[in-house]
Amino acid sequence: MIQFAHPWFLLLTGIIPALVWWYHWYGKNQEGTLRLSSIDLLQGRFIKQGERRVSILSLIQIGVLLLIVLALARPRFVDTLEETTVEVVDIIMVVDISSSMLAEDFKPNRLEAVKKTAAKFIDKRTGDRIGLLVFAGETFIQCPLTVDTQVLKKLLAEVTVAEKDYDGTAIGMAIANATNRLRSSKAKSKVMVLLSDGSNNAGELDPLTAADLAAEFDIRIYTIGAGTNQSVTFIPNRGYIRNEIDEKTLQAIAEETHGRYFRATDEESLEDIYEEINQLERTEIEVREYTRYKELYGWFLIPALLFSFGFEILERSIFRRIT
């Protein structure tokens, strides 16, 4: 982009038409003249040549003035460079896939509602690395940390409830495995979003001990208790399962890691929770702008100088103007 450092000098270009007008009506009458009794003694070609030479000299003078004014305005080429530094957030989504996630208090069931809202959350985390870990009685890494949201959402869509042999709720082991995935991260913020609809009843590690381990690696955990307050839920092909969300433990996990605990009782509230977490964990973007200038006034000043010399040469030698 080209700009002028001193654009107010361009106002002087308005003087040039005024000078032309003044010279046409008054100035040329102030010059020295040679009086003849009759111009009939002069050939028409001689008169035209004289007028042409005067016009050429006048145009050169106007051109020199215009070039000098443009040079005074200091035209320059502006090149703006931006250096962007993005502080990404590394996020592990930890999702309960125990049999109780088939409960239909969320439509069509808890797990499908979680997958739907989690996919929307992923879409809003542009540039961040996100991973997916699922757990029941055991934990499984569904997707390691990645910036490829399309692959992540595809793997999320494939998540199903754990087989009966792996049923249970091992919250402590899930936190420990997610911590293992995040502990070596160089990201400024390391976050775990843990969703469960039960209480810890499997695994070899206590949830609070696992939370303490996560805190040692500066990992913040947002916990979500998903499910209504129904005391018993019927799960097709699994029978009746008692709803036992251990809110006290989920709250303690969040507090230990400086996160927050949320309670979701329907899909709408679950979506609001993911949106709130999205706002709490914002990616930091630092933009530094550098401006480089390339001065262009020389492209006008040098031609003005050359035209001035040319004017003198034409006037004193070729056109032989009498002074």
C-alpha positions as CSV (number, residue, x, y, z in Angstrom):
1,M,0.0,0.0,0.0
2,I,1.2,3.5,-0.9
3,Q,0.7,6.4,1.5
4,F,2.0,10.0,1.9
5,A,3.9,10.9,5.1
6,H,3.0,14.6,4.6
7,P,-0.2,14.6,2.6
8,W,-0.9,18.2,3.4
9,F,1.7,19.2,0.8
10,L,-0.6,17.9,-1.8
11,L,-2.7,21.0,-1.3
12,L,0.0,22.9,-3.2
13,T,-1.1,21.1,-6.4
14,G,-4.0,23.5,-6.3
15,I,-1.6,26.4,-6.9
16,I,-0.5,25.0,-10.2
17,P,-3.8,25.7,-12.1
18,A,-3.8,29.2,-10.5
19,L,-0.3,29.9,-11.8
20,V,-1.3,28.7,-15.3
21,W,-4.3,30.9,-15.3
22,W,-2.3,33.9,-14.0
23,Y,0.4,33.4,-16.7
24,H,-2.2,33.1,-19.5
25,W,-3.9,36.3,-18.6
26,Y,-1.2,38.5,-17.0
27,G,2.2,36.9,-16.7
28,K,3.1,36.6,-20.3
29,N,2.3,40.3,-20.8
30,Q,5.1,41.1,-18.3
31,E,7.8,39.5,-20.4
32,G,10.1,41.3,-22.7
33,T,8.6,41.7,-26.2
34,L,9.9,42.5,-29.7
35,R,7.6,44.9,-31.5
36,L,7.1,44.5,-35.2
37,S,5.1,46.8,-37.5
38,S,3.4,43.8,-39.0
39,I,3.5,40.0,-38.4
40,D,2.9,39.6,-42.1
41,L,6.7,39.8,-42.5
42,L,6.9,36.5,-40.5
43,Q,6.1,33.1,-41.9
44,G,3.2,31.2,-40.3
45,R,5.5,28.2,-39.7
46,F,7.9,30.5,-37.7
47,I,5.1,31.7,-35.4
48,K,3.8,28.2,-34.8
49,Q,7.3,26.9,-33.9
50,G,7.6,29.7,-31.4
51,E,4.3,29.0,-29.8
52,R,5.2,25.2,-29.7
53,R,8.5,25.9,-28.0
54,V,6.8,28.2,-25.4
55,S,4.2,25.4,-24.7
56,I,6.9,22.8,-24.3
57,L,8.9,24.9,-21.8
58,S,5.7,25.7,-19.9
59,L,4.7,22.1,-19.6
60,I,8.2,21.2,-18.3
61,Q,7.9,23.9,-15.7
62,I,4.5,22.6,-14.6
63,G,5.8,19.0,-14.5
64,V,8.8,20.0,-12.4
65,L,6.5,21.8,-9.9
66,L,4.1,18.9,-9.7
67,L,7.0,16.4,-9.1
68,I,8.5,18.6,-6.4
69,V,5.1,18.8,-4.6
70,L,4.7,15.1,-4.8
71,A,8.2,14.6,-3.4
72,L,7.5,17.0,-0.5
73,A,4.4,14.9,0.4
74,R,6.9,11.9,0.8
75,P,5.1,9.0,-0.9
76,R,6.2,5.7,0.5
77,F,5.3,2.0,0.2
78,V,3.9,0.6,3.5
79,D,4.4,-3.1,4.1
80,T,2.6,-4.3,7.3
81,L,3.8,-7.6,8.8
82,E,1.9,-9.4,11.6
83,E,3.5,-11.9,13.9
84,T,0.8,-14.0,15.6
85,T,1.5,-16.1,18.6
86,V,-1.2,-18.5,19.6
87,E,-1.2,-20.0,23.2
88,V,-3.2,-23.1,22.6
89,V,-5.1,-25.1,25.2
90,D,-4.7,-28.9,25.5
91,I,-7.9,-30.5,26.4
92,I,-8.8,-34.1,27.2
93,M,-12.5,-35.0,27.2
94,V,-13.1,-37.8,29.7
95,V,-16.5,-39.4,29.1
96,D,-18.3,-42.1,31.2
97,I,-19.5,-45.0,29.0
98,S,-20.9,-47.2,31.8
99,S,-24.2,-48.9,31.2
100,S,-26.1,-46.1,33.1
101,M,-25.3,-43.8,30.2
102,L,-28.1,-45.5,28.3
103,A,-30.7,-44.0,30.6
104,E,-33.3,-42.1,28.6
105,D,-33.8,-39.1,30.9
106,F,-31.7,-37.4,28.2
107,K,-33.1,-37.9,24.7
108,P,-32.5,-40.3,23.1
109,N,-30.2,-41.3,26.0
110,R,-27.5,-39.8,28.1
111,L,-24.5,-40.9,26.0
112,E,-26.0,-39.7,22.7
113,A,-26.8,-36.3,24.2
114,V,-23.3,-36.0,25.5
115,K,-21.8,-36.9,22.1
116,K,-24.0,-34.3,20.4
117,T,-23.1,-31.5,22.8
118,A,-19.4,-32.5,22.9
119,A,-19.2,-32.3,19.1
120,K,-20.5,-28.7,19.2
121,F,-17.9,-27.9,21.9
122,I,-15.1,-29.3,19.7
123,D,-16.2,-27.2,16.7
124,K,-15.6,-24.0,18.8
125,R,-12.1,-24.9,19.9
126,T,-10.2,-23.9,16.7
127,G,-6.5,-24.4,17.0
128,D,-6.5,-26.3,20.3
129,R,-5.4,-29.9,20.7
130,I,-8.2,-32.1,22.0
131,G,-8.2,-35.7,22.9
132,L,-10.9,-38.2,23.9
133,L,-10.7,-40.8,26.7
134,V,-13.7,-43.0,27.6
135,F,-14.1,-45.0,30.7
136,A,-16.3,-47.5,32.5
137,G,-14.7,-50.2,34.7
138,E,-11.6,-49.6,32.6
139,T,-10.3,-46.7,30.6
140,F,-9.7,-46.5,26.8
141,I,-8.0,-43.7,24.8
142,Q,-10.4,-43.1,21.9
143,C,-8.3,-40.3,20.4
144,P,-5.0,-38.8,21.4
145,L,-4.5,-35.1,21.5
146,T,-5.0,-33.7,18.0
147,V,-5.9,-30.5,16.1
148,D,-7.8,-32.6,13.5
149,T,-11.4,-31.9,14.7
150,Q,-12.9,-34.0,11.9
151,V,-11.1,-37.1,12.9
152,L,-11.9,-36.4,16.6
153,K,-15.6,-36.0,15.9
154,K,-15.7,-39.2,13.8
155,L,-14.1,-41.1,16.7
156,L,-16.5,-39.5,19.1
157,A,-19.5,-40.6,17.0
158,E,-18.3,-44.2,17.2
159,V,-18.3,-44.2,21.0
160,T,-20.7,-46.8,22.5
161,V,-21.5,-48.0,26.0
162,A,-18.9,-50.4,27.4
163,E,-19.6,-54.2,27.2
164,K,-21.0,-55.8,30.3
165,D,-17.6,-57.4,31.2
166,Y,-16.1,-53.9,31.5
167,D,-19.0,-52.1,33.2
168,G,-18.5,-49.9,36.2
169,T,-17.2,-46.4,37.0
170,A,-13.5,-46.0,37.5
171,I,-13.3,-42.3,37.9
172,G,-9.9,-42.3,39.6
173,M,-8.2,-44.4,36.9
174,A,-9.8,-42.2,34.2
175,I,-8.3,-39.1,35.7
176,A,-4.9,-40.8,36.1
177,N,-4.8,-42.0,32.5
178,A,-5.9,-38.5,31.2
179,T,-3.2,-36.9,33.4
180,N,-0.6,-39.2,31.8
181,R,-1.7,-37.9,28.4
182,L,-1.4,-34.2,29.5
183,R,1.6,-34.2,31.9
184,S,4.2,-33.7,29.2
185,S,2.2,-31.1,27.4
186,K,4.0,-27.7,26.8
187,A,0.7,-25.9,26.5
188,K,0.1,-22.9,28.7
189,S,-3.3,-24.4,29.8
190,K,-4.0,-28.1,30.4
191,V,-7.6,-29.0,30.9
192,M,-9.6,-32.1,31.6
193,V,-13.4,-32.1,31.1
194,L,-14.7,-35.1,33.0
195,L,-18.4,-36.2,32.6
196,S,-19.9,-39.0,34.7
197,D,-23.3,-40.1,35.8
198,G,-22.2,-42.3,38.7
199,S,-19.8,-42.8,41.6
200,N,-16.4,-44.4,41.7
201,N,-16.9,-48.2,42.1
202,A,-14.0,-49.7,40.1
203,G,-10.3,-49.2,39.5
204,E,-7.3,-49.2,41.8
205,L,-7.0,-45.5,42.4
206,D,-9.1,-43.2,44.5
207,P,-10.5,-40.2,42.5
208,L,-9.2,-37.6,45.0
209,T,-5.7,-39.1,44.9
210,A,-5.8,-39.0,41.1
211,A,-7.0,-35.3,41.3
212,D,-4.1,-34.5,43.5
213,L,-1.8,-36.0,40.9
214,A,-3.4,-33.9,38.2
215,A,-2.9,-30.8,40.3
216,E,0.8,-31.5,40.5
217,F,1.0,-31.1,36.7
218,D,-1.1,-27.9,36.7
219,I,-4.0,-29.7,35.1
220,R,-7.4,-28.1,35.7
221,I,-10.4,-30.4,35.8
222,Y,-14.0,-29.4,35.0
223,T,-16.4,-32.1,36.3
224,I,-19.9,-32.6,35.0
225,G,-22.5,-34.7,36.8
226,A,-25.0,-35.9,34.2
227,G,-28.4,-37.2,35.0
228,T,-31.7,-36.5,36.6
229,N,-32.6,-37.2,40.2
230,Q,-34.5,-40.4,39.4
231,S,-33.6,-43.0,42.0
232,V,-33.7,-45.9,39.6
233,T,-33.3,-46.1,35.8
234,F,-34.3,-49.0,33.6
235,I,-31.6,-49.9,31.0
236,P,-32.7,-52.1,28.1
237,N,-30.9,-55.5,28.3
238,R,-29.2,-54.4,31.5
239,G,-32.1,-54.2,33.9
240,Y,-32.7,-51.6,36.6
241,I,-29.8,-49.4,37.7
242,R,-29.7,-47.1,40.7
243,N,-28.7,-43.5,39.9
244,E,-25.8,-42.6,42.2
245,I,-24.1,-39.4,41.1
246,D,-21.4,-38.7,43.6
247,E,-21.6,-34.9,43.5
248,K,-19.5,-34.5,46.6
249,T,-16.5,-36.3,45.0
250,L,-16.9,-34.5,41.6
251,Q,-17.0,-31.2,43.5
252,A,-13.8,-32.1,45.4
253,I,-12.0,-33.1,42.2
254,A,-12.8,-29.7,40.7
255,E,-11.8,-27.8,43.8
256,E,-8.5,-29.7,44.1
257,T,-7.5,-28.8,40.6
258,H,-8.9,-25.2,40.6
259,G,-11.7,-26.2,38.1
260,R,-15.4,-26.1,38.5
261,Y,-18.2,-28.6,39.0
262,F,-21.4,-28.5,36.9
263,R,-24.7,-30.4,37.1
264,A,-26.6,-31.3,33.9
265,T,-30.1,-32.6,34.1
266,D,-31.0,-32.3,30.5
267,E,-29.4,-31.8,27.1
268,E,-30.0,-28.0,27.1
269,S,-28.3,-27.5,30.5
270,L,-25.4,-29.8,29.3
271,E,-25.0,-27.7,26.2
272,D,-24.9,-24.5,28.4
273,I,-22.2,-26.1,30.6
274,Y,-20.0,-26.9,27.6
275,E,-20.4,-23.4,26.4
276,E,-19.5,-22.0,29.8
277,I,-16.3,-24.1,29.8
278,N,-15.6,-22.9,26.3
279,Q,-15.7,-19.3,27.6
280,L,-13.6,-20.1,30.7
281,E,-10.8,-21.7,28.7
282,R,-10.1,-19.2,25.9
283,T,-7.2,-19.6,23.6
284,E,-4.8,-16.6,24.0
285,I,-3.7,-15.0,20.7
286,E,-1.0,-12.4,20.7
287,V,-0.6,-10.3,17.6
288,R,2.5,-8.1,17.0
289,E,2.3,-5.7,14.1
290,Y,5.4,-4.5,12.3
291,T,5.3,-1.7,9.6
292,R,8.1,-1.4,7.1
293,Y,8.4,1.8,5.0
294,K,10.1,2.1,1.6
295,E,10.5,5.8,0.7
296,L,9.5,6.7,-2.9
297,Y,10.1,10.5,-3.0
298,G,13.3,9.9,-4.9
299,W,11.3,8.6,-7.9
300,F,9.8,12.2,-8.1
301,L,12.7,14.3,-6.9
302,I,15.3,12.9,-9.3
303,P,13.1,13.3,-12.4
304,A,12.3,16.9,-11.2
305,L,16.0,17.6,-11.1
306,L,16.6,16.1,-14.6
307,F,13.7,18.0,-16.1
308,S,15.0,21.2,-14.6
309,F,18.4,20.6,-16.2
310,G,16.6,19.7,-19.5
311,F,14.6,22.9,-19.2
312,E,17.8,25.0,-18.9
313,I,19.4,23.2,-21.8
314,L,16.4,23.7,-24.1
315,E,15.9,27.3,-23.1
316,R,19.5,28.4,-23.5
317,S,20.7,26.4,-26.4
318,I,18.2,24.6,-28.6
319,F,15.3,27.2,-28.2
320,R,17.8,30.1,-27.7
321,R,15.6,32.2,-25.5
322,I,16.8,35.7,-25.3
323,T,17.1,37.1,-21.7
